[in-house]
Amino acid sequence: MNKPENKEMKFTPVDIDGVMANLKMLERMHDIVKYGIEHDLTAREVRSIINREMNQVEAAVALQNEAAREEYIRRRLGLSNKDILTDAQMAEAFDIHQNLGLTN
C-alpha cells in the first residue's frame, strides 16, 4: 500500500554557502589575491574587492530568499501576487507554522 503524498508547502531558503561554492568563490578569491600581488595592490584593496563581490552575491541570495518567502506566505494564505499582504497576514502565516508544529 502506498503512503499518501505529502502536499505540505515548504519554504527552504537558498543556502549562501552552496551558492558561493557553485560560483567557485574560493577560486575567485584566489584569483583576486593573485591579481593584487601581480598589480601591487594593497591588502585593503584586495580585501575590498573580495568583500564587494561577496556582498553582491549575498544581497542577491537575500533578495531571492525574501521573494520566495513572500511567495510561500501568499500561497499559504491563498493570496495572489496582486493581493496586498499586510503585516497581520504575515503574522498569521507564522501562527500557522506554530500551530502545525513547524517552528522550534
Buried (B, 14 or more C-beta within 10 A) or exposed (E): EEEEEEEEEEBEEEEBEEBBEEEEBEEBBEEBBEEBEEEEBEEEEBBEBBEEBBEEBEEEBEEEBEEBBBBBBBBBBEBEEEEEBEEEBBEEBEEBEEEEEEEE
